[in-house]
Amino acid sequence: MAEKKTPLRKCIGCNEMKDKKELIRIVRSKEGEMSIDPVGKMPGRGAYICKCVECFDASVKAKRLERAFKTRIPDEIYTQLRTALETL
């Protein structure tokens, strides 16, 4: 039996390729709502990030989330995502 390939995704914070299961998906829905997708199946545009806060801070500083979602992100959404990452 053939071995399954594990999908790789790039972290937008540290730009390293990692297994999809090691990363967290941040999703922007069609309505413009941003949330963390723990399962990885929510509809919408997604970006992957490591589970560490340092990668999140690097992505915020370089505005990589705004580039990935092609929109401006308010500061309160950044704080909500940061607190959600700290609880994981």
ChimeraX attribute file (.defattr): number of C-alpha atoms within 10 A of each C-alpha:
attribute: neighborCount
match mode: 1-to-1
recipient: residues
	/A:1	3
	/A:2	4
	/A:3	5
	/A:4	6
	/A:5	6
	/A:6	10
	/A:7	10
	/A:8	14
	/A:9	19
	/A:10	17
	/A:11	24
	/A:12	22
	/A:13	23
	/A:14	14
	/A:15	14
	/A:16	13
	/A:17	13
	/A:18	17
	/A:19	13
	/A:20	18
	/A:21	14
	/A:22	14
	/A:23	21
	/A:24	22
	/A:25	25
	/A:26	22
	/A:27	22
	/A:28	21
	/A:29	15
	/A:30	10
	/A:31	7
	/A:32	13
	/A:33	10
	/A:34	20
	/A:35	17
	/A:36	19
	/A:37	17
	/A:38	13
	/A:39	9
	/A:40	16
	/A:41	10
	/A:42	16
	/A:43	11
	/A:44	15
	/A:45	16
	/A:46	21
	/A:47	20
	/A:48	24
	/A:49	26
	/A:50	22
	/A:51	16
	/A:52	15
	/A:53	15
	/A:54	12
	/A:55	17
	/A:56	22
	/A:57	14
	/A:58	14
	/A:59	20
	/A:60	17
	/A:61	11
	/A:62	12
	/A:63	15
	/A:64	16
	/A:65	23
	/A:66	14
	/A:67	12
	/A:68	14
	/A:69	19
	/A:70	10
	/A:71	11
	/A:72	10
	/A:73	16
	/A:74	9
	/A:75	10
	/A:76	9
	/A:77	13
	/A:78	16
	/A:79	11
	/A:80	13
	/A:81	16
	/A:82	15
	/A:83	12
	/A:84	12
	/A:85	17
	/A:86	10
	/A:87	6
	/A:88	9
